[in-house]
């Protein structure tokens, strides 16, 4: 466990039963918190509504529909667990069954309408919950849980059944967890653990077990939401709720599919505003994983590169394994904000230090070289022949005197060091025992993060089980890779949180004059010609070459003189997508005769191919620059997305692109460019001048404004190439395609 600026939350237990069951003070009941009051140009909310889930997690009254105490029946075991959980949270239980008089000694009511008091939570132990929703609504039940399976996870017929359930729930005003969920929401948590807690969300209950087991290592958990098929309550609802809970230090999530991309981003935004880290395993990176996830929960996994970018954009930390989910969420929940970003590696073996340093550096962690003065200080206690520059090799931690603690304190005192990592590859008593003790003692007196990697596969050693795991300030890992992943996430999260400004705050609330101009150019269900697409770009202030659309050879000659030689001539029509391959582009024409010949050739080709034209474009020939591609692409989860990358043939050969989900600001636009593998081309290579990156960023932001304002009518936009000229000279859209809805 680690210390935290969140403070320590403690509870004085009234009885041993309360400690065992996990009771904490009941939160005050409140209404819908932070309801969205503002919308963007499309009428979509700009903040997430936080559902009032206090009465779900801590109800006053619970009705169990289909309760049973008959041995051998599945409902009996569930009823027994619900009774035990309800006792822990102080809730009164009312069994409901049409043919039973009592269940486990409690009066059993024939219907929910016969329960003598208001019910906060109804648990449906029935095969088909849909017929019961109306009854629950009539009884003014606030929350319900449906365990039944056989819905969207099973295919078209199940999806139809889930649609009926969803419609019934929406009409009722009840909030429903499930279907296809389980009993994880009714686990009993330890209350003898202090510090900020992890709140857990899973779409597959079993996948949350490793995080739940962190309690055995001293890490506190506060909630578990097993969302199942999410016919109503979804992952986003719980992220928004947990982000507002004072006891929650981090949110850990296992996500198979995202029900509503916009709701997920608004929830992540709320967590970012509250500086509560969200760590997520999101399956579906591969086709097989996506297919399996869909069969399990019946939801979309989404295009993975878009999901990945969207999570990164809003600060969600994506990890791959459940072990990484454990370690990263535990560290982020409990660690104080870093005082510095440098990582110091301290080891009793030069090989161990070098190995860890390689992994850390490859992951992007900064290992600062310690100053000459600091190295001289360390050499007072470490032999001169050992390197102490960082990694620090002590050759064997001192056991018999005070020197070992002095070394650790000296490293932590360096202003460039924010994190100290000590990999202990295996137990070597008494050295490893004393090293663990000194690290724990030093961690208690510093506000910097101290991490230990205990590499022994046994894990029963006293130095590990008692000294390290017994510390509230040392973060202990079992593998190098998990330590590196968690430390990088820790530093990245606090860097992100310090600079975070919600993009929804600056999202347009009203349509711009550009949008009104652009809407007049739209042709529903059609592809726009290049000429019309460029007019769309002009409406948003995106620069295009000087050009004229002509319908005769003579007009082409006059246009070339006005545009200025040399010129480019291109066929323009609503069905043209690959003009170069069809020979419908002529470049570098320098005379009237060449222009006349080109006009005849272009129109002849179009006539032969049966392609309708709205004319021939006579365009300015723009000078050299870096070819990029920029566009708007629809995503099934998140709606319009903006993609930028290297253009021309490079986009097909290298697929070097970056994507963001609007709205986003200048910082994200610049981050997109930094993500490109070929971003160095924009800085100038092999003597080429630096490109006008500022102009490219501005164009990206104008395109994302188009996505926000025209998303309902503009299905897709591609600018390729967008030529980025020399610094200070701008960027020019040389060609464009646009598809209308």
SULMOKA-V457578 format. One record per pair of residues at least 4 apart in sequence whose C-alpha atoms are under 8 Angstrom apart, sorted by the first residue. I is the first residue (numbers start at 1). J is the second residue. D is the distance in whole Angstrom. If there is no record, write none. Layout:
BEGIN
I,J,D
I,J,D
END
This chain:
BEGIN
1,217,8
1,218,6
1,219,6
1,330,8
1,331,8
1,334,7
1,469,7
1,470,8
1,471,6
1,472,4
1,473,6
1,474,6
1,475,6
2,331,7
2,334,5
2,335,5
2,336,8
2,471,8
2,472,5
2,473,4
2,474,6
2,475,6
3,195,7
3,334,6
3,335,6
3,336,6
3,472,6
3,473,5
4,8,8
4,195,7
4,196,7
4,333,8
4,334,5
4,335,5
4,336,5
5,335,8
5,336,6
5,337,8
6,195,8
6,196,7
6,249,7
7,195,7
7,196,7
8,194,6
8,195,4
8,196,7
9,194,6
9,195,6
9,196,7
9,247,7
10,193,8
10,194,6
10,195,8
11,24,7
11,25,8
11,191,7
11,192,8
13,18,6
13,19,6
14,18,7
14,19,8
15,19,7
16,20,6
17,21,6
17,88,8
18,22,6
18,23,5
18,88,6
19,23,7
19,190,7
19,191,6
19,192,7
20,188,8
20,189,8
20,190,7
20,191,8
21,85,7
21,88,5
21,89,8
21,188,5
21,189,7
21,190,7
22,88,6
22,89,8
22,188,5
22,189,5
22,190,5
22,191,5
23,88,6
23,89,5
23,189,8
23,191,7
24,89,8
24,191,7
26,58,7
27,54,7
28,54,8
29,54,6
29,55,7
30,52,7
30,54,8
31,52,6
32,49,7
32,50,6
32,51,5
32,52,5
33,49,7
33,50,5
33,51,7
33,52,7
34,48,8
34,49,6
34,50,6
35,47,8
35,48,7
35,49,4
35,50,6
36,45,6
36,46,7
36,47,5
36,48,6
36,49,5
37,45,7
37,46,8
37,47,8
38,45,6
38,46,6
38,47,7
39,43,5
39,44,5
39,45,4
39,46,5
39,509,6
40,44,5
40,45,6
40,46,6
40,507,6
40,508,6
40,509,4
40,510,7
41,508,6
41,509,5
41,510,5
41,511,6
41,708,7
41,709,6
42,708,8
42,709,7
46,266,7
46,504,6
46,505,7
46,507,8
47,266,6
47,267,8
47,269,8
47,270,7
47,504,7
48,240,7
48,263,7
48,266,5
48,267,6
48,270,7
49,237,8
49,240,8
50,237,7
50,240,5
50,241,5
51,237,6
51,240,8
51,241,6
52,241,8
53,57,6
53,241,7
54,58,6
54,59,7
55,59,4
55,60,7
55,120,6
55,121,8
56,120,7
56,121,6
56,143,6
57,185,8
57,223,8
58,89,6
58,91,8
59,89,8
59,91,6
59,120,6
59,121,6
60,90,7
60,91,5
60,92,6
60,119,8
60,120,6
61,91,5
61,92,5
61,93,6
61,94,8
61,118,7
61,119,5
61,120,5
61,121,6
62,86,8
62,91,7
62,92,6
62,93,5
62,94,6
62,119,6
62,120,6
62,121,5
62,122,6
62,123,7
63,93,6
63,94,5
63,95,6
63,96,7
63,112,7
63,119,7
63,121,6
63,122,5
63,123,6
64,79,7
64,93,7
64,94,6
64,95,5
64,96,6
64,122,6
64,123,5
64,124,6
64,125,7
65,95,6
65,96,5
65,97,6
65,112,8
65,122,7
65,123,6
65,124,5
65,125,6
65,126,7
66,75,7
66,95,8
66,96,6
66,97,5
66,124,7
66,125,5
66,126,6
67,75,6
67,76,7
67,79,6
67,95,5
67,96,6
67,97,6
67,103,7
67,125,7
68,73,8
68,75,6
68,76,5
68,79,6
68,97,8
68,103,6
69,73,8
69,75,8
69,76,5
69,79,7
69,80,8
69,103,6
69,104,6
70,76,6
71,76,7
72,76,7
73,77,7
74,78,7
75,79,6
75,125,7
76,80,6
77,81,6
78,82,6
78,183,8
79,83,6
80,84,6
81,85,6
81,186,8
82,86,6
82,186,7
83,87,6
83,93,7
84,88,6
85,89,6
85,186,6
85,187,7
85,188,7
86,90,6
86,91,5
86,92,7
86,93,7
87,91,6
87,92,8
88,188,8
94,106,7
94,107,7
94,108,7
94,109,7
94,115,7
95,102,8
95,103,7
95,106,7
95,107,7
95,108,5
95,109,6
96,108,5
96,109,5
96,110,6
96,111,6
96,112,7
97,108,6
97,109,6
97,110,5
97,111,7
98,109,7
98,110,4
98,111,6
99,110,7
100,108,6
100,109,8
100,110,7
101,107,6
101,108,5
101,109,7
102,106,5
102,107,5
102,108,5
103,107,7
103,108,6
109,114,6
109,115,6
110,114,7
111,115,7
112,135,7
112,136,7
112,139,7
113,135,7
113,136,8
113,138,8
113,139,6
115,119,8
118,139,8
118,140,7
118,141,7
119,139,8
119,140,7
119,141,5
119,142,7
120,141,6
120,142,5
120,143,6
121,141,7
121,142,6
121,143,5
121,144,5
121,145,8
122,136,8
122,141,7
122,143,6
122,144,5
122,145,6
123,144,6
123,145,5
123,146,7
124,129,7
124,144,7
124,145,6
124,146,5
124,147,7
125,146,7
125,147,7
125,148,7
126,146,8
126,147,8
126,148,7
127,148,6
127,149,8
128,148,7
129,133,7
129,146,6
129,148,7
129,165,8
130,164,7
130,165,5
130,168,7
131,135,8
132,136,6
133,137,6
133,168,7
133,169,7
133,172,7
134,138,6
134,168,7
134,172,7
135,139,6
136,140,6
136,141,5
136,174,8
137,141,6
137,172,5
137,173,7
137,174,7
141,174,7
142,173,8
142,174,5
142,175,6
143,174,6
143,175,5
143,176,6
143,177,8
144,174,7
144,175,6
144,176,5
144,177,6
145,176,6
145,177,5
145,178,6
145,179,7
145,181,8
146,176,7
146,177,6
146,178,5
146,179,5
146,180,7
146,181,7
147,178,6
147,179,5
147,180,5
147,181,5
147,182,6
148,179,6
148,180,5
148,181,7
149,179,6
149,180,4
149,181,8
150,154,6
150,158,6
150,180,8
151,155,8
151,157,8
151,158,4
151,159,6
151,160,8
151,161,6
151,162,5
151,179,7
151,180,8
151,229,8
151,298,8
152,156,7
152,157,8
152,158,5
152,159,4
152,160,7
152,161,8
152,162,6
152,229,7
152,297,7
152,298,5
152,299,8
153,158,7
153,159,7
153,229,7
153,294,7
153,295,5
153,296,5
153,297,5
153,298,4
153,299,8
154,158,5
154,159,7
154,295,6
154,296,8
154,298,7
155,159,6
155,295,8
155,298,8
156,160,6
157,161,6
158,162,6
159,163,6
159,298,8
160,164,6
161,165,6
162,166,6
162,231,7
163,167,6
163,231,8
164,168,6
165,169,6
165,231,7
166,170,6
166,231,5
166,232,6
167,171,6
168,172,6
169,173,6
169,174,6
169,175,7
169,176,7
169,232,7
170,174,7
170,232,8
175,232,7
175,233,7
176,231,7
176,232,5
176,233,6
177,181,7
177,227,6
177,228,8
177,230,7
177,231,7
177,232,7
177,233,6
177,234,8
178,227,6
178,228,5
178,229,6
178,230,5
178,231,6
178,232,7
178,233,8
179,228,6
179,229,6
179,230,7
179,231,7
180,228,5
180,229,6
180,297,8
181,203,8
181,204,8
181,205,8
181,226,6
181,227,6
181,228,4
181,229,7
182,205,7
182,226,7
182,228,8
183,187,7
183,226,8
184,205,7
184,224,6
184,225,7
184,226,6
185,223,7
185,224,5
185,225,5
185,226,6
186,224,8
187,224,8
189,221,7
189,222,7
190,215,7
190,220,7
190,221,8
191,220,8
193,218,6
193,219,7
193,220,6
194,220,7
195,220,7
195,247,8
195,334,7
196,220,7
196,247,5
196,248,6
196,249,5
196,250,8
196,333,6
196,334,6
197,219,7
197,220,5
197,221,5
197,222,6
197,247,6
197,248,5
197,249,5
197,250,7
197,333,6
197,334,8
198,219,8
198,220,6
198,221,5
198,222,6
198,223,7
198,248,6
198,249,6
198,250,5
198,251,6
198,252,7
198,329,7
198,330,7
198,333,6
199,221,6
199,222,6
199,223,5
199,224,6
199,242,7
199,248,6
199,249,8
199,250,6
199,251,5
199,252,6
200,208,7
200,211,8
200,221,8
200,223,6
200,224,5
200,225,6
200,251,6
200,252,5
200,253,6
201,208,8
201,224,6
201,225,5
201,226,6
201,227,7
201,235,7
201,238,7
201,251,8
201,252,6
201,253,5
201,254,6
202,207,7
202,208,6
202,224,8
202,225,6
202,226,5
202,227,6
202,228,8
202,253,6
202,254,5
202,255,6
203,226,6
203,227,5
203,228,5
203,229,7
203,254,6
203,255,6
203,256,6
203,297,7
204,208,7
204,226,7
204,227,8
204,228,7
204,254,7
204,256,8
205,209,7
205,226,6
207,254,7
207,322,7
208,212,6
208,254,7
209,213,6
210,214,7
210,322,7
210,323,7
210,326,7
211,322,8
211,325,7
211,326,5
212,221,7
213,217,8
214,218,7
214,219,5
214,220,7
214,326,7
215,219,5
215,220,6
215,221,7
217,469,6
218,469,7
218,470,8
219,330,7
222,247,8
222,248,7
225,238,7
227,233,7
227,234,6
227,235,7
228,297,6
229,297,5
229,298,7
229,299,7
230,234,5
230,235,8
230,259,7
233,237,6
233,238,8
234,238,7
234,259,7
235,239,6
235,255,8
235,258,8
235,264,7
236,240,6
236,263,6
236,264,5
236,266,8
236,267,5
236,268,8
237,241,6
237,267,7
238,242,6
239,243,6
239,251,7
239,267,6
239,268,7
239,271,7
240,244,7
240,267,5
240,268,7
240,270,6
240,271,7
241,245,7
242,248,7
242,251,7
243,248,7
243,251,8
243,270,7
243,271,5
243,274,6
243,276,6
244,271,8
244,274,7
248,276,8
248,333,8
249,276,6
249,277,7
249,332,7
249,333,4
249,334,7
250,276,6
250,277,5
250,278,6
250,279,8
250,329,6
250,330,8
250,332,6
250,333,5
251,276,7
251,277,6
251,278,5
251,279,6
251,329,7
252,278,6
252,279,5
252,280,6
252,325,7
252,329,6
253,278,7
253,279,6
253,280,5
253,281,6
254,280,6
254,281,5
254,282,6
255,280,7
255,281,6
255,282,5
255,283,7
256,282,6
256,283,5
256,284,7
256,290,8
256,293,5
256,294,8
256,297,7
256,299,8
256,301,6
257,282,8
257,283,8
257,293,7
257,294,7
257,297,7
257,298,8
257,299,5
257,300,5
257,301,4
257,302,7
258,264,7
258,299,6
258,300,6
258,301,6
258,302,7
258,637,7
259,299,6
259,300,7
259,637,8
260,264,6
260,637,6
260,638,8
261,265,6
261,637,5
261,638,5
261,639,8
262,266,6
262,637,8
262,638,6
263,267,6
264,268,6
265,269,6
265,310,7
265,311,8
265,314,7
266,270,6
267,271,6
268,272,6
268,278,8
268,311,8
268,314,6
268,315,7
268,316,7
269,273,6
269,314,6
269,502,7
270,274,6
271,275,6
271,276,5
271,277,7
271,278,7
272,276,6
272,277,7
272,314,7
272,315,7
272,497,7
272,500,7
273,497,8
273,500,8
273,501,8
273,502,7
275,497,6
277,315,8
277,316,7
277,317,8
277,329,8
277,332,7
277,333,8
277,493,7
278,315,7
278,316,5
278,317,6
278,329,8
279,316,6
279,317,5
279,318,6
279,319,7
279,325,7
279,328,7
279,329,6
280,316,7
280,317,6
280,318,5
280,319,6
280,325,7
281,318,6
281,319,5
281,320,6
281,321,7
281,322,7
281,325,7
282,318,7
282,319,8
282,320,7
283,289,6
283,290,7
283,293,7
283,301,7
284,288,7
284,289,5
284,290,4
284,291,8
284,293,7
284,301,6
284,302,8
284,304,7
285,289,6
285,290,7
285,304,6
286,290,6
287,291,6
288,292,6
289,293,6
290,294,6
290,301,6
291,295,6
292,296,6
293,297,6
293,298,7
293,299,8
293,301,7
294,298,5
294,299,5
294,300,6
294,301,7
300,637,7
302,306,7
302,307,6
302,635,8
302,636,7
302,637,6
303,307,6
303,635,7
303,636,8
304,308,6
305,309,6
305,659,8
306,310,6
306,635,8
306,659,7
306,660,7
306,661,8
307,311,6
308,312,6
308,318,8
309,313,6
309,658,8
309,659,6
309,660,6
309,661,8
310,314,6
310,660,6
310,661,6
311,315,6
311,316,5
311,317,7
311,318,7
312,316,6
312,317,7
312,318,8
313,660,7
313,668,7
315,493,7
315,496,7
315,497,8
317,489,7
317,493,8
319,324,6
319,325,6
320,324,7
320,325,8
321,325,6
322,326,6
323,327,6
323,482,8
324,328,6
324,482,6
324,485,7
324,486,7
325,329,6
326,330,6
327,331,6
327,477,7
327,482,7
327,483,8
327,486,6
328,332,6
328,482,8
328,485,7
328,486,4
328,487,8
328,489,7
328,490,8
329,333,6
329,486,8
330,334,6
331,335,6
331,475,7
331,486,7
331,487,8
331,490,7
332,486,8
332,489,8
332,490,6
335,449,7
336,447,7
336,448,8
336,449,7
337,494,6
338,418,6
338,419,8
338,448,7
338,449,7
338,491,7
338,494,7
339,417,8
339,418,5
339,447,8
339,448,7
340,415,7
340,416,6
340,417,6
340,418,4
340,419,8
341,366,7
341,416,7
341,417,7
341,418,5
341,419,7
341,491,7
342,365,8
342,366,5
342,367,6
342,368,6
342,416,6
342,417,5
342,418,5
342,419,6
343,365,7
343,366,6
343,367,5
343,368,7
343,417,6
343,418,6
343,419,5
343,420,6
343,421,7
344,367,6
344,368,7
344,390,6
344,391,6
344,392,8
344,411,8
344,417,6
344,418,8
344,419,6
344,420,5
344,421,6
345,353,6
345,356,8
345,357,7
345,367,8
345,390,6
345,391,5
345,392,6
345,420,6
345,421,5
345,422,6
345,423,8
346,353,7
346,390,8
346,391,6
346,392,5
346,393,6
346,394,8
346,420,7
346,421,6
346,422,5
346,423,7
347,352,7
347,353,6
347,391,8
347,392,6
347,393,5
347,394,6
347,395,8
347,422,6
347,423,6
347,424,7
348,352,8
348,353,8
348,393,6
348,394,5
348,395,5
348,396,5
348,397,6
348,424,8
349,353,6
349,393,6
349,394,7
349,395,6
349,396,7
350,354,6
350,391,8
350,392,8
350,393,5
350,395,8
351,355,6
352,356,6
352,423,7
352,425,8
353,357,6
353,391,6
353,392,7
353,393,7
353,423,8
354,358,6
354,391,7
355,359,7
356,360,6
356,423,8
356,480,7
357,361,6
357,367,8
357,391,7
358,362,6
359,363,6
359,480,8
359,481,7
359,484,7
360,364,7
360,365,5
360,366,8
360,367,8
360,484,6
361,365,5
361,366,7
361,367,7
363,484,7
363,485,8
363,488,7
364,488,8
365,488,6
367,390,7
367,391,8
368,390,7
368,416,7
368,417,8
369,389,5
369,390,6
370,374,6
370,375,6
370,388,8
370,389,5
370,390,6
370,414,8
370,416,8
371,375,6
371,389,8
372,376,6
373,377,6
374,378,6
374,410,8
374,414,7
375,379,6
375,388,6
375,389,6
376,380,7
377,381,8
377,410,8
378,382,6
378,388,7
378,407,6
378,410,7
379,383,6
379,384,6
379,388,8
381,403,6
381,407,7
382,386,7
382,394,6
382,395,8
383,394,8
386,393,6
386,394,7
386,395,7
387,391,7
387,392,6
387,393,6
388,392,4
388,393,6
388,394,8
396,431,7
397,404,6
397,431,6
397,432,8
397,434,8
397,435,6
398,402,8
398,403,6
398,404,5
398,431,7
399,404,7
399,430,7
399,431,6
399,434,6
399,435,8
402,406,6
403,407,6
404,408,7
404,435,7
404,438,7
405,409,6
405,438,5
405,439,7
405,442,7
406,410,6
407,411,6
408,412,6
408,438,8
408,439,7
408,442,7
409,413,6
409,442,6
410,414,7
411,417,7
411,420,8
412,417,6
412,418,8
412,419,8
412,420,7
412,446,8
412,448,7
413,417,8
418,448,6
418,449,7
419,448,6
419,449,5
419,450,6
419,451,7
420,448,8
420,449,6
420,450,5
420,451,6
421,450,6
421,451,5
421,452,6
421,453,8
422,450,8
422,451,6
422,452,5
422,453,6
423,452,6
423,453,5
423,454,7
423,455,7
423,480,8
424,432,7
424,452,7
424,453,6
424,454,5
424,455,6
425,453,7
425,454,6
425,455,4
425,456,6
426,432,8
426,454,7
426,455,5
426,456,5
427,432,6
427,433,8
427,456,6
427,461,8
428,432,5
428,433,8
429,433,6
430,434,6
431,435,6
432,436,6
432,463,7
433,437,6
433,462,8
433,463,5
434,438,6
435,439,6
436,440,6
436,463,6
436,464,8
436,467,7
436,468,7
437,441,6
437,463,8
437,467,6
437,468,8
438,442,6
439,443,6
439,450,8
439,474,8
440,444,6
440,467,7
440,468,7
440,471,6
440,473,7
440,474,6
441,445,7
442,446,6
443,447,8
443,448,7
443,449,7
443,450,6
443,473,6
443,474,6
444,473,6
449,473,8
449,474,7
449,475,8
450,473,7
450,474,5
450,475,6
451,474,6
451,475,5
451,476,6
451,477,8
451,483,8
452,474,7
452,475,6
452,476,5
452,477,6
453,476,6
453,477,5
453,478,5
453,479,6
453,480,6
453,483,7
454,464,7
454,476,7
454,477,6
454,478,5
454,479,7
455,478,5
455,479,6
456,478,8
459,464,7
459,465,7
460,464,7
460,465,6
461,465,6
462,466,5
462,467,7
463,467,5
463,468,6
464,468,5
464,469,6
465,469,5
465,470,7
466,470,5
467,471,6
468,474,7
468,476,7
469,474,8
469,476,7
477,482,7
477,483,6
478,482,8
478,483,8
479,483,6
480,484,6
481,485,6
482,486,6
483,487,6
484,488,6
485,489,6
486,490,6
487,491,6
488,492,6
489,493,6
490,494,6
491,495,6
492,496,6
493,497,6
494,498,6
495,499,7
496,500,6
501,505,8
502,506,8
503,507,6
503,663,6
503,664,5
503,665,6
504,663,6
504,664,8
507,663,6
508,708,8
511,515,6
511,516,7
511,709,6
512,516,7
513,517,6
514,518,6
514,539,5
514,540,5
515,519,6
515,539,8
515,540,8
515,706,7
515,709,6
515,710,7
516,520,7
517,521,7
517,539,6
518,522,7
518,536,5
518,539,6
518,540,8
519,710,8
521,532,7
521,535,8
521,536,7
522,528,8
522,713,7
522,714,8
522,740,6
523,527,8
523,528,7
523,740,6
524,713,7
524,740,5
524,741,5
525,739,7
525,740,5
525,741,5
526,574,8
526,739,6
526,740,5
526,741,7
527,574,5
527,575,7
527,737,8
527,738,6
527,739,4
527,740,6
528,532,6
528,533,6
528,573,8
528,574,5
528,575,8
528,737,7
528,738,5
528,739,6
528,740,7
529,533,6
529,572,6
529,573,5
529,574,4
529,575,7
529,576,7
529,614,8
529,737,7
529,738,8
530,534,6
530,572,6
530,573,7
530,574,8
530,735,7
530,736,6
530,737,6
530,738,8
531,535,6
531,549,7
531,572,6
531,573,8
531,617,7
532,536,6
533,537,6
533,736,6
533,737,6
533,738,6
534,538,6
534,544,7
534,733,8
534,735,8
534,736,6
535,539,6
536,540,7
537,541,6
537,542,5
537,543,7
537,544,8
538,542,5
538,543,6
538,544,7
540,702,7
540,703,8
540,706,7
541,702,8
542,699,6
542,702,7
542,732,8
542,733,7
543,731,7
543,732,5
543,733,6
544,732,5
544,733,5
544,734,6
545,619,6
545,620,6
545,621,8
545,622,7
545,732,7
545,733,7
545,734,7
546,563,6
546,619,6
546,620,5
547,559,8
547,563,6
547,617,7
547,618,5
547,619,4
547,620,6
548,559,6
548,563,8
548,617,6
548,618,5
548,619,7
549,615,6
549,616,6
549,617,5
549,618,6
550,555,6
550,556,6
550,559,8
550,615,5
550,616,5
550,617,6
550,618,7
551,555,7
551,556,8
551,614,8
551,615,5
551,616,6
552,556,6
552,599,8
553,557,6
553,595,7
553,596,5
553,599,6
553,600,7
554,558,6
554,596,7
555,559,6
556,560,6
556,595,7
556,596,7
556,599,7
556,616,8
556,618,7
557,561,6
557,592,6
557,595,6
557,596,7
558,562,6
559,563,6
559,618,7
560,564,6
560,565,6
560,566,8
560,567,6
560,592,8
560,595,8
560,618,6
560,619,8
561,565,7
563,567,8
563,618,8
563,619,7
563,620,6
564,620,7
565,589,7
565,590,6
565,591,8
565,620,7
565,621,8
566,588,5
566,589,5
566,590,5
566,591,8
566,620,7
566,621,6
567,587,7
567,588,6
567,589,5
567,590,7
567,618,7
567,619,6
567,620,5
567,621,5
568,585,7
568,586,6
568,587,5
568,588,6
568,589,6
568,617,8
568,618,6
568,619,5
568,620,6
568,621,6
569,585,6
569,586,5
569,587,7
569,595,8
569,598,7
569,599,8
569,616,7
569,617,5
569,618,5
569,619,6
570,579,8
570,584,6
570,585,5
570,586,6
570,602,7
570,616,6
570,617,5
570,618,7
570,619,8
571,579,7
571,584,6
571,585,7
571,602,6
571,603,8
571,606,8
571,613,7
571,615,6
571,616,5
571,617,6
572,576,7
572,613,6
572,614,6
572,615,6
572,616,6
572,617,6
573,611,8
573,612,6
573,613,4
573,614,5
573,615,7
574,612,7
574,613,7
574,614,8
575,611,7
575,612,7
576,611,8
577,737,7
578,582,7
579,583,6
579,584,5
579,585,6
580,584,6
580,585,6
582,605,8
583,602,8
583,605,8
584,602,6
584,605,7
584,606,8
585,602,8
586,598,7
587,621,8
588,621,7
589,594,6
589,595,6
590,594,7
590,595,8
591,595,6
592,596,6
593,597,6
594,598,6
595,599,6
596,600,6
597,601,6
598,602,6
599,603,6
599,616,7
600,604,6
601,605,6
602,606,6
602,616,8
603,607,6
604,608,6
605,609,6
606,610,6
606,611,5
606,612,7
606,613,7
607,611,6
607,612,8
623,725,8
624,723,8
624,725,7
625,691,7
625,723,6
625,724,5
625,725,4
625,726,6
626,681,7
626,682,7
626,691,7
626,723,6
626,724,5
626,725,7
627,646,6
627,647,5
627,648,6
627,720,8
627,721,5
627,722,6
627,723,5
627,724,6
628,644,7
628,645,6
628,646,4
628,647,4
628,648,7
628,720,7
628,721,5
628,722,5
628,723,6
628,724,7
629,643,8
629,644,6
629,645,5
629,646,6
629,647,4
629,648,7
629,651,7
629,718,7
629,719,6
629,720,5
629,721,5
629,722,6
630,642,7
630,643,6
630,644,4
630,645,7
630,700,7
630,718,6
630,719,5
630,720,7
630,721,8
630,722,7
631,642,6
631,643,5
631,644,7
631,703,7
631,716,7
631,717,5
631,718,4
631,719,6
632,640,6
632,641,6
632,642,5
632,643,6
632,703,7
632,704,8
632,707,7
632,715,8
632,716,5
632,717,5
632,718,7
633,640,6
633,641,5
633,642,6
633,643,7
633,715,7
633,716,5
633,717,7
634,638,8
634,639,5
634,640,4
634,641,6
634,715,7
634,716,7
635,639,5
635,640,6
635,641,7
638,661,7
639,661,8
639,711,8
640,661,7
640,662,7
640,707,6
640,708,8
640,711,6
640,715,8
641,659,7
641,660,6
641,661,5
641,662,6
641,704,8
641,707,7
642,659,6
642,660,5
642,661,6
642,662,7
642,700,8
642,703,7
642,704,6
642,707,8
643,657,7
643,658,6
643,659,4
643,660,7
644,657,6
644,658,6
644,659,7
644,672,7
644,673,8
644,700,8
645,651,7
645,655,8
645,656,6
645,657,4
645,658,6
645,673,8
645,676,7
646,650,6
646,651,6
646,656,6
646,657,7
646,676,8
646,678,7
647,651,5
647,720,6
647,721,5
647,722,7
648,652,8
648,720,7
648,721,6
649,653,6
650,654,6
650,655,7
650,656,8
651,655,5
651,656,6
651,657,8
656,676,6
656,677,6
656,678,7
657,676,6
658,672,5
658,673,7
658,675,6
658,676,7
659,672,7
660,664,7
660,668,8
660,672,8
662,704,6
662,707,7
662,708,7
663,704,7
663,705,8
663,708,7
664,668,6
664,669,7
664,704,8
665,669,6
665,701,7
666,670,6
666,697,7
666,698,8
666,701,7
667,671,6
668,672,6
669,673,7
669,697,6
669,700,7
669,701,7
670,674,6
670,697,6
671,675,6
672,676,7
673,679,6
674,679,6
675,679,7
679,683,7
680,684,7
680,685,7
681,685,6
682,690,6
682,691,5
682,692,8
682,693,7
683,689,7
683,690,5
683,691,6
684,688,5
684,689,5
684,690,4
684,691,7
685,689,8
689,726,6
689,727,8
690,726,6
690,727,6
691,724,6
691,725,6
691,726,4
691,727,5
692,696,7
692,724,6
692,725,6
692,726,5
692,727,4
692,728,6
692,729,7
692,730,6
692,731,7
693,697,6
693,724,8
693,727,7
694,698,6
695,699,6
695,724,8
695,728,8
695,730,5
695,731,6
696,700,6
696,724,7
696,730,7
696,731,6
697,701,6
698,702,6
699,703,6
699,731,8
700,704,6
701,705,6
702,706,6
703,707,6
704,708,6
705,709,6
706,710,5
706,711,7
707,711,5
707,714,8
710,714,5
711,715,7
712,741,7
713,740,6
713,741,5
714,738,7
714,739,6
714,740,5
714,741,6
715,738,8
715,739,5
715,740,5
715,741,5
716,738,6
716,739,5
716,740,7
717,736,7
717,737,6
717,738,4
717,739,7
718,736,6
718,737,5
718,738,6
719,733,6
719,734,8
719,735,6
719,736,4
719,737,7
720,733,7
720,734,7
720,735,6
720,736,6
721,733,6
721,734,6
721,735,6
721,736,8
722,731,7
722,732,6
722,733,4
722,734,6
722,735,7
723,731,5
723,732,5
723,733,6
723,734,7
724,730,6
724,731,4
724,732,7
725,729,6
725,730,6
725,731,6
725,732,8
726,730,7
END
